[in-house]
Amino acid sequence: MSGRPRPSYQDLLDSDSRPVPALLRQRSEADFGTAEVPVARYVSRAVHELEVERLWKRVWQMACREEDLPAVGDFVVYEIASLSVLVVRSAADAIRAFPNACLHRGRLLKDRDGSCRELRCPFHGFTWSLDGKLIGMPTPWDFEHVDPEKLALPELRVGRWGGFVFVNFDPGCAPLDEHLAGLDAHFARWPLDRRWKQAHVARRMRANWKVVQEAFMEAFHVATTHPQLLPGIGDTNSQYDAFLNFSRAITANGTPSPELARVPGEQEVFDAVTGRREGLPLPPLPEGASARRALAAGMREALRPVCGSAAVDALCDAELVDSFYYTVFPNFHPWGAYNRIVYRFRPDGDDPDRSIMEVMLLSPCPEGEKPPSAPLHWLGEDDDWTRAPELGPLARIFNQDSANIPQVQRGLHALQKPGVTLSRSQETKIRHFHALWEKWLEPGAR
C-alpha cells in the first residue's frame, strides 16, 4: 500500500460540478449485525429448508419486469428453491400470480415462459381462466363431488415497484410499500420504470446463493480480484450505508485506488474506466484535463437524447460516473444512477451448494418508447460469461468473480472455524443482510 492520504467520498462529492443530492451524502452510523457469520448458513441443508419455510414463503421477492408481460395472456415462470410461481398478465391493467401447480394432481401448469388464452394443465386438461377461475374439467360426471367454485387457483400477493413485479406467498404479509420503505426517495432521480431490459443473462453457480450475492456487495475484493480496474476506481474509499430493508454502497470511479503504490495519470485513469464501459465515444483527454470530469461530460451527452436535457443537466458528476449498488433484502440488487445493472440471486432447487445468478441491464429510454424486453439467456454452469456478448466488458469481470465463488463454497466446507469474519466498514452491507436474515428466520417472526 502507498500510505497516501485517502480522500473521502465526501471530498469527491464536494469537488463535483453539479449540486449533489442530500441522499448521496447521507451516512448510517449504526453498527449492523455481527462480525462473525456461522458457516452453517452457507452449507447446511437444514438452514436451506428453514429459508424455504421462513424466508421464501413469506418475504417479498422480485419475480420479473412488467415489460416481460406486454400482452394479456403473457406469463413468466418464477422458481426459487422448490417453489414455482406463475406470473400472468390477466388483463391490460392487471398482473396476477398463482402457485404453478394443477389442483388436480399437481403437475406444473407451465414449464416455461410464454403466452396463452387460458391456463390448461398438459396432463389431464383441467383449465383455468387467466384470473384463476376453473373453466374446464375433463369428464365432469366423474367429479360430481368437486365444487368448481372452490377449485379456483389460489392467488399470491402481487406488488409493483420501479417497473418490477414482486410476489409474496404469505397472504398476511405487510404491503410491498412497507417492505421497500425509503427506497423510492433514493431512486426518484433515476426512475427504473423508465428503463427497458436490454439484456438478461442467468448462470447456474456452484455455491450457495448468499455466497454469490455477497461477492457483489462490496468493493473490498477489487484490488485482488480485479486489479486492472485499480487506476480508475476508488475501491477502499467506498461509502457503505444501511437503512431499513435495504443497504447501499457508493464506489467512486474516475479516481485511482488508494491501494496503488503510485499515482496514475489522468489518461490512465480514464482508460481504466472506459475499458469496462459501453457507449462512451470519448476522445483522448486533452492535456491537463480531469478524467472524472471528462467521464461525467461524456455520459451526460450520451444520456441527453433519451432522458432530456433538463433531467440530465440536473445530475451531478457522481450520478453519472460512480457505482451505486443497492441490496434490497433478501436477494434483489438494483443499481442506482445510470449504471444499468440489476442482479438477482436465488437458490437453485433444493441443493444449498447451488444457486442461480442473474444479470439484467436496464437502459433508459424516452417515455412511451420501450423496445421489446430482452429474452432470458441461460448460460451453463461451466460457460464463460463472454458467451453472453450482450453483457459487454462486464462479462470479463464476472469471469474473475466466478473464479472465486465456487472455491469459497468448497472452502466453507473445509473451514475448521465456526464462522467467517467480516470487517466493520467495508462489509457493512453483508452484516446488515445477516442482521435481517436472523430476524426473518426466528421462530414466529413476521
C-alpha positions as CSV (number, residue, x, y, z in Angstrom):
1,M,0.0,0.0,0.0
2,S,1.1,3.5,-0.7
3,G,0.2,5.0,2.7
4,R,-1.1,8.1,0.8
5,P,-4.0,10.1,2.5
6,R,-7.3,8.7,1.4
7,P,-9.8,11.3,0.2
8,S,-13.2,10.5,1.5
9,Y,-16.2,10.0,-0.8
10,Q,-17.4,13.3,0.6
11,D,-14.3,15.0,-0.7
12,L,-15.1,13.8,-4.2
13,L,-18.7,15.0,-3.9
14,D,-17.6,18.4,-2.8
15,S,-15.5,18.6,-6.0
16,D,-18.3,17.8,-8.3
17,S,-19.5,20.3,-10.9
18,R,-23.3,20.0,-10.1
19,P,-25.3,20.2,-6.8
20,V,-25.2,16.8,-5.0
21,P,-28.5,15.4,-3.7
22,A,-28.7,15.1,0.1
23,L,-29.3,11.3,-0.2
24,L,-25.9,10.8,-1.7
25,R,-24.4,12.4,1.4
26,Q,-26.4,10.5,4.0
27,R,-24.4,8.2,6.2
28,S,-25.5,5.5,8.6
29,E,-23.8,5.5,12.0
30,A,-25.3,2.2,13.1
31,D,-23.2,-0.9,13.5
32,F,-25.4,-3.6,11.8
33,G,-25.0,-7.2,12.5
34,T,-22.4,-9.4,14.0
35,A,-18.8,-9.6,12.6
36,E,-19.0,-13.4,12.8
37,V,-21.4,-15.3,10.5
38,P,-21.8,-19.0,11.1
39,V,-20.6,-21.3,8.3
40,A,-23.8,-23.4,8.6
41,R,-25.7,-20.5,7.0
42,Y,-23.9,-21.3,3.7
43,V,-23.6,-25.1,3.7
44,S,-26.4,-26.6,5.8
45,R,-29.4,-28.4,4.3
46,A,-31.3,-27.7,7.5
47,V,-30.7,-24.0,7.1
48,H,-31.8,-24.2,3.5
49,E,-35.0,-25.8,4.5
50,L,-35.6,-23.1,7.1
51,E,-35.1,-20.5,4.5
52,V,-37.8,-22.0,2.3
53,E,-40.3,-22.1,5.2
54,R,-39.5,-18.8,7.0
55,L,-38.0,-16.7,4.2
56,W,-39.0,-17.6,0.7
57,K,-42.6,-18.4,1.6
58,R,-43.0,-15.1,3.5
59,V,-40.8,-12.4,2.0
60,W,-41.5,-10.1,-1.0
61,Q,-39.3,-11.1,-3.9
62,M,-38.8,-9.7,-7.4
63,A,-40.3,-12.1,-10.0
64,C,-39.9,-10.3,-13.3
65,R,-40.2,-6.9,-15.1
66,E,-43.6,-5.6,-16.2
67,E,-42.4,-5.5,-19.8
68,D,-41.8,-9.2,-19.6
69,L,-45.6,-9.4,-19.8
70,P,-46.5,-6.9,-22.5
71,A,-49.8,-8.5,-23.7
72,V,-52.8,-10.1,-22.0
73,G,-52.1,-13.8,-21.6
74,D,-48.3,-13.4,-21.3
75,F,-46.8,-15.3,-18.4
76,V,-43.5,-15.9,-16.7
77,V,-42.5,-18.9,-14.6
78,Y,-40.6,-17.8,-11.5
79,E,-38.9,-20.5,-9.5
80,I,-37.0,-20.3,-6.2
81,A,-35.8,-23.4,-4.3
82,S,-38.6,-25.9,-4.6
83,L,-41.3,-23.3,-5.2
84,S,-42.7,-22.4,-8.6
85,V,-44.9,-19.4,-9.4
86,L,-46.9,-18.4,-12.5
87,V,-47.0,-14.7,-13.0
88,V,-49.7,-13.8,-15.6
89,R,-51.0,-10.6,-17.2
90,S,-54.7,-11.4,-16.8
91,A,-55.9,-8.0,-18.1
92,A,-54.4,-4.9,-19.7
93,D,-54.0,-3.3,-16.2
94,A,-53.8,-6.5,-14.0
95,I,-51.0,-8.9,-13.1
96,R,-51.7,-12.0,-11.0
97,A,-49.6,-14.7,-9.6
98,F,-50.5,-18.3,-8.8
99,P,-48.7,-21.3,-7.5
100,N,-47.6,-23.1,-10.6
101,A,-49.4,-26.3,-10.0
102,C,-52.6,-28.0,-11.2
103,L,-55.1,-28.5,-8.4
104,H,-56.0,-32.0,-9.7
105,R,-52.8,-34.0,-9.5
106,G,-50.2,-31.3,-9.0
107,R,-48.5,-31.1,-12.4
108,L,-46.8,-27.8,-13.2
109,L,-49.2,-25.8,-15.3
110,K,-46.4,-24.2,-17.3
111,D,-42.9,-25.4,-17.9
112,R,-41.5,-22.2,-19.4
113,D,-42.4,-18.6,-20.2
114,G,-44.9,-18.0,-22.9
115,S,-48.4,-16.7,-23.8
116,C,-51.8,-18.3,-23.7
117,R,-55.6,-17.6,-23.6
118,E,-56.2,-19.9,-20.7
119,L,-54.2,-22.0,-18.1
120,R,-54.6,-25.6,-19.2
121,C,-52.9,-28.5,-17.5
122,P,-51.0,-30.6,-20.0
123,F,-51.7,-33.8,-18.0
124,H,-55.5,-34.2,-18.0
125,G,-56.7,-30.9,-19.3
126,F,-58.1,-29.1,-16.2
127,T,-58.4,-25.5,-17.3
128,W,-58.5,-22.1,-15.6
129,S,-59.1,-18.6,-16.9
130,L,-56.3,-16.0,-16.7
131,D,-57.8,-14.7,-13.4
132,G,-57.8,-18.2,-11.8
133,K,-61.4,-19.4,-12.2
134,L,-61.9,-23.1,-13.1
135,I,-63.5,-23.1,-16.6
136,G,-62.9,-26.6,-17.8
137,M,-62.9,-30.1,-16.3
138,P,-62.4,-33.4,-18.1
139,T,-65.2,-36.0,-17.6
140,P,-67.2,-33.8,-15.2
141,W,-69.5,-36.7,-14.5
142,D,-66.6,-38.3,-12.6
143,F,-66.1,-35.2,-10.4
144,E,-69.6,-34.6,-9.1
145,H,-68.1,-34.3,-5.6
146,V,-66.0,-31.3,-6.7
147,D,-67.4,-27.7,-6.3
148,P,-65.8,-25.8,-9.3
149,E,-66.0,-22.5,-7.4
150,K,-63.8,-24.0,-4.7
151,L,-61.3,-25.1,-7.2
152,A,-60.1,-21.7,-8.2
153,L,-56.3,-21.2,-8.3
154,P,-55.1,-19.7,-5.1
155,E,-53.6,-16.2,-5.6
156,L,-50.3,-14.9,-4.3
157,R,-49.9,-11.3,-3.3
158,V,-48.5,-9.1,-6.1
159,G,-46.8,-5.7,-5.9
160,R,-45.0,-3.4,-8.3
161,W,-42.1,-1.1,-7.9
162,G,-39.8,0.6,-10.5
163,G,-41.2,-1.5,-13.3
164,F,-40.6,-4.7,-11.4
165,V,-43.2,-7.3,-10.4
166,F,-42.9,-8.7,-6.9
167,V,-44.7,-11.7,-5.4
168,N,-45.3,-13.0,-1.9
169,F,-46.6,-16.4,-0.9
170,D,-47.8,-15.1,2.5
171,P,-51.4,-13.8,2.4
172,G,-50.8,-12.0,5.7
173,C,-47.7,-10.2,4.6
174,A,-47.1,-6.5,5.0
175,P,-47.6,-4.4,1.8
176,L,-44.7,-4.2,-0.6
177,D,-44.5,-0.4,0.1
178,E,-43.7,-1.2,3.7
179,H,-41.0,-3.7,2.8
180,L,-39.4,-1.1,0.4
181,A,-39.9,1.9,2.7
182,G,-37.4,4.6,1.9
183,L,-36.3,3.2,-1.4
184,D,-38.4,5.5,-3.5
185,A,-36.6,8.6,-2.3
186,H,-33.2,7.1,-3.4
187,F,-34.4,6.3,-7.0
188,A,-36.5,9.5,-7.5
189,R,-33.9,10.9,-9.9
190,W,-33.3,7.6,-11.6
191,P,-36.7,6.1,-12.3
192,L,-36.3,2.4,-13.1
193,D,-39.8,2.2,-14.6
194,R,-38.5,4.4,-17.5
195,R,-36.0,1.7,-18.4
196,W,-36.1,-1.2,-20.8
197,K,-34.5,-4.6,-20.4
198,Q,-31.6,-4.6,-22.9
199,A,-30.1,-7.8,-21.6
200,H,-31.0,-10.6,-19.2
201,V,-28.4,-13.4,-18.6
202,A,-28.6,-16.2,-16.0
203,R,-26.0,-18.7,-15.0
204,R,-26.0,-21.6,-12.5
205,M,-23.3,-21.3,-9.9
206,R,-21.6,-23.9,-7.7
207,A,-22.2,-22.0,-4.5
208,N,-24.9,-21.0,-2.0
209,W,-26.9,-18.0,-3.1
210,K,-25.7,-16.0,-0.2
211,V,-22.0,-16.7,-1.1
212,V,-22.7,-15.5,-4.6
213,Q,-24.5,-12.3,-3.8
214,E,-22.0,-11.3,-1.1
215,A,-19.3,-11.3,-3.8
216,F,-21.2,-8.3,-5.3
217,M,-21.9,-6.4,-2.1
218,E,-18.5,-4.7,-1.5
219,A,-15.6,-3.2,-3.4
220,F,-13.0,-4.7,-0.9
221,H,-12.2,-7.6,-3.3
222,V,-11.4,-5.3,-6.3
223,A,-7.6,-4.9,-5.5
224,T,-7.1,-8.7,-5.6
225,T,-9.8,-10.0,-8.0
226,H,-9.9,-7.1,-10.5
227,P,-6.5,-5.4,-10.3
228,Q,-6.9,-4.0,-13.9
229,L,-9.6,-1.6,-12.5
230,L,-7.4,0.0,-9.8
231,P,-6.2,3.0,-11.8
232,G,-9.9,4.1,-12.2
233,I,-11.7,3.0,-9.1
234,G,-11.7,4.3,-5.5
235,D,-12.3,0.8,-4.1
236,T,-11.5,1.1,-0.4
237,N,-12.8,4.7,-0.4
238,S,-16.3,3.4,-0.9
239,Q,-19.2,4.6,1.2
240,Y,-21.4,2.0,2.8
241,D,-24.9,2.7,4.3
242,A,-27.6,0.6,5.8
243,F,-31.2,1.6,6.0
244,L,-34.4,-0.4,6.8
245,N,-34.7,-3.4,4.4
246,F,-32.0,-2.2,2.0
247,S,-28.4,-1.1,2.0
248,R,-26.2,0.8,-0.4
249,A,-22.6,1.1,-1.4
250,I,-21.2,4.0,-3.5
251,T,-17.8,3.4,-5.2
252,A,-16.1,6.4,-6.8
253,N,-15.0,6.0,-10.4
254,G,-12.6,8.2,-12.4
255,T,-10.3,8.4,-9.3
256,P,-7.5,5.9,-8.5
257,S,-7.5,3.3,-5.8
258,P,-5.6,4.4,-2.7
259,E,-4.2,0.8,-2.7
260,L,-1.9,1.6,-5.6
261,A,1.7,2.3,-4.8
262,R,1.9,5.0,-7.4
263,V,-0.4,7.8,-8.6
264,P,-1.6,7.1,-12.2
265,G,-2.0,9.9,-14.7
266,E,-5.4,11.1,-15.8
267,Q,-5.2,9.3,-19.1
268,E,-4.6,6.0,-17.3
269,V,-7.5,6.7,-15.0
270,F,-9.7,7.5,-18.0
271,D,-8.6,4.3,-19.9
272,A,-9.2,2.1,-16.9
273,V,-12.8,3.2,-16.6
274,T,-13.7,3.4,-20.3
275,G,-12.3,-0.1,-20.8
276,R,-15.2,-1.5,-18.8
277,R,-18.0,0.7,-20.0
278,E,-20.0,0.8,-23.2
279,G,-21.5,3.7,-25.1
280,L,-18.9,6.3,-24.3
281,P,-17.3,7.5,-27.6
282,L,-14.9,9.9,-25.9
283,P,-11.6,11.2,-27.4
284,P,-8.3,11.1,-25.6
285,L,-8.0,13.5,-22.8
286,P,-6.6,16.9,-23.5
287,E,-3.5,17.8,-21.5
288,G,-4.4,18.8,-18.0
289,A,-8.0,17.5,-18.2
290,S,-9.6,15.6,-15.4
291,A,-10.6,12.0,-16.2
292,R,-13.6,12.2,-13.8
293,R,-14.9,15.4,-15.3
294,A,-14.5,14.1,-18.8
295,L,-16.3,10.8,-18.0
296,A,-19.2,12.8,-16.5
297,A,-19.4,15.1,-19.5
298,G,-19.4,12.1,-21.9
299,M,-22.1,10.3,-20.0
300,R,-24.2,13.4,-19.8
301,E,-24.2,13.8,-23.5
302,A,-24.9,10.1,-24.1
303,L,-28.0,10.3,-21.9
304,R,-29.3,13.6,-23.2
305,P,-31.3,12.2,-26.2
306,V,-33.1,9.6,-24.1
307,C,-33.5,11.4,-20.7
308,G,-33.9,15.0,-21.9
309,S,-31.7,18.0,-21.2
310,A,-33.5,19.2,-18.1
311,A,-33.1,15.9,-16.3
312,V,-29.5,15.3,-17.4
313,D,-28.3,18.8,-16.6
314,A,-29.7,18.3,-13.0
315,L,-27.4,15.3,-12.4
316,C,-24.2,15.7,-10.5
317,D,-21.0,14.2,-11.7
318,A,-21.2,11.4,-9.1
319,E,-24.5,10.2,-10.5
320,L,-23.0,9.9,-14.0
321,V,-19.7,8.3,-13.1
322,D,-19.9,6.4,-9.8
323,S,-21.3,3.0,-8.9
324,F,-24.3,3.0,-6.7
325,Y,-25.2,-0.6,-5.8
326,Y,-28.2,-1.4,-3.6
327,T,-29.2,-4.6,-1.9
328,V,-32.9,-5.0,-1.2
329,F,-33.5,-7.8,1.3
330,P,-33.2,-10.6,0.6
331,N,-31.9,-11.1,-3.0
332,F,-32.7,-8.1,-5.2
333,H,-29.8,-5.8,-6.3
334,P,-30.8,-2.8,-8.3
335,W,-28.0,-0.3,-9.2
336,G,-28.8,3.4,-8.9
337,A,-28.0,6.3,-11.2
338,Y,-27.3,5.1,-14.7
339,N,-25.1,2.0,-14.2
340,R,-27.9,-0.1,-15.8
341,I,-27.1,-3.3,-13.7
342,V,-29.6,-5.3,-11.7
343,Y,-28.7,-8.6,-10.0
344,R,-30.9,-11.3,-8.6
345,F,-29.6,-14.3,-6.7
346,R,-31.6,-17.4,-5.7
347,P,-31.2,-21.0,-4.6
348,D,-31.2,-23.5,-7.5
349,G,-33.6,-26.2,-6.4
350,D,-33.1,-27.9,-3.1
351,D,-29.2,-28.0,-3.1
352,P,-27.7,-25.5,-0.7
353,D,-24.4,-25.7,-2.7
354,R,-26.1,-24.5,-5.9
355,S,-27.6,-21.2,-6.9
356,I,-28.6,-19.0,-9.9
357,M,-27.1,-15.6,-10.6
358,E,-29.0,-13.3,-12.9
359,V,-27.8,-10.0,-14.5
360,M,-30.2,-7.6,-16.2
361,L,-29.1,-4.4,-18.0
362,L,-31.8,-1.7,-17.8
363,S,-31.2,1.1,-20.3
364,P,-33.1,4.4,-20.2
365,C,-35.5,5.2,-23.0
366,P,-37.8,8.1,-23.9
367,E,-41.1,8.0,-22.2
368,G,-43.6,5.7,-24.0
369,E,-41.0,4.2,-26.4
370,K,-39.8,1.0,-24.7
371,P,-38.3,-1.5,-27.1
372,P,-39.2,-5.2,-26.6
373,S,-37.8,-6.8,-23.4
374,A,-34.7,-9.0,-24.0
375,P,-35.4,-12.7,-23.5
376,L,-33.6,-14.6,-20.8
377,H,-30.3,-16.0,-22.0
378,W,-29.2,-19.1,-20.0
379,L,-25.6,-20.0,-19.6
380,G,-24.4,-23.4,-18.5
381,E,-22.7,-23.9,-15.1
382,D,-19.3,-24.1,-16.8
383,D,-19.9,-21.5,-19.5
384,D,-17.7,-18.5,-19.8
385,W,-19.6,-15.2,-19.3
386,T,-18.3,-13.9,-22.6
387,R,-20.7,-16.3,-24.3
388,A,-23.2,-13.6,-23.4
389,P,-21.8,-10.8,-25.6
390,E,-24.8,-8.6,-24.7
391,L,-23.0,-8.0,-21.3
392,G,-20.1,-6.3,-23.0
393,P,-17.0,-5.7,-20.8
394,L,-18.9,-6.8,-17.7
395,A,-18.5,-10.4,-18.9
396,R,-14.8,-10.5,-18.3
397,I,-15.2,-9.0,-14.8
398,F,-17.8,-11.7,-14.0
399,N,-15.3,-14.3,-15.1
400,Q,-12.9,-13.1,-12.5
401,D,-15.6,-13.1,-9.8
402,S,-16.7,-16.6,-10.9
403,A,-13.2,-18.0,-10.4
404,N,-13.5,-17.2,-6.7
405,I,-17.1,-18.1,-5.9
406,P,-17.1,-22.0,-6.1
407,Q,-13.8,-22.0,-4.3
408,V,-15.4,-20.1,-1.5
409,Q,-18.1,-22.7,-1.2
410,R,-15.6,-25.5,-1.1
411,G,-13.5,-23.6,1.4
412,L,-16.5,-23.2,3.7
413,H,-17.0,-26.9,3.8
414,A,-13.3,-27.3,4.7
415,L,-13.1,-24.5,7.2
416,Q,-12.1,-25.6,10.7
417,K,-13.6,-22.4,12.3
418,P,-17.3,-21.9,13.3
419,G,-17.8,-18.7,11.3
420,V,-16.5,-16.2,8.8
421,T,-15.2,-12.9,10.0
422,L,-16.5,-9.7,8.5
423,S,-14.9,-6.2,8.5
424,R,-16.5,-3.4,10.4
425,S,-17.0,-0.9,7.5
426,Q,-16.3,-2.4,4.0
427,E,-18.6,-5.4,4.6
428,T,-21.4,-3.3,6.2
429,K,-23.9,-4.5,3.6
430,I,-23.2,-8.1,4.3
431,R,-23.6,-7.6,8.0
432,H,-26.8,-5.7,7.5
433,F,-28.1,-8.5,5.3
434,H,-27.4,-11.1,8.1
435,A,-29.0,-9.0,10.7
436,L,-32.2,-9.0,8.7
437,W,-31.8,-12.7,7.8
438,E,-31.7,-13.6,11.5
439,K,-34.9,-11.7,12.2
440,W,-36.7,-13.4,9.4
441,L,-35.6,-16.9,10.5
442,E,-36.5,-16.5,14.1
443,P,-39.5,-18.8,15.0
444,G,-42.7,-16.9,14.8
445,A,-41.1,-13.8,13.3
446,R,-43.0,-11.9,10.6
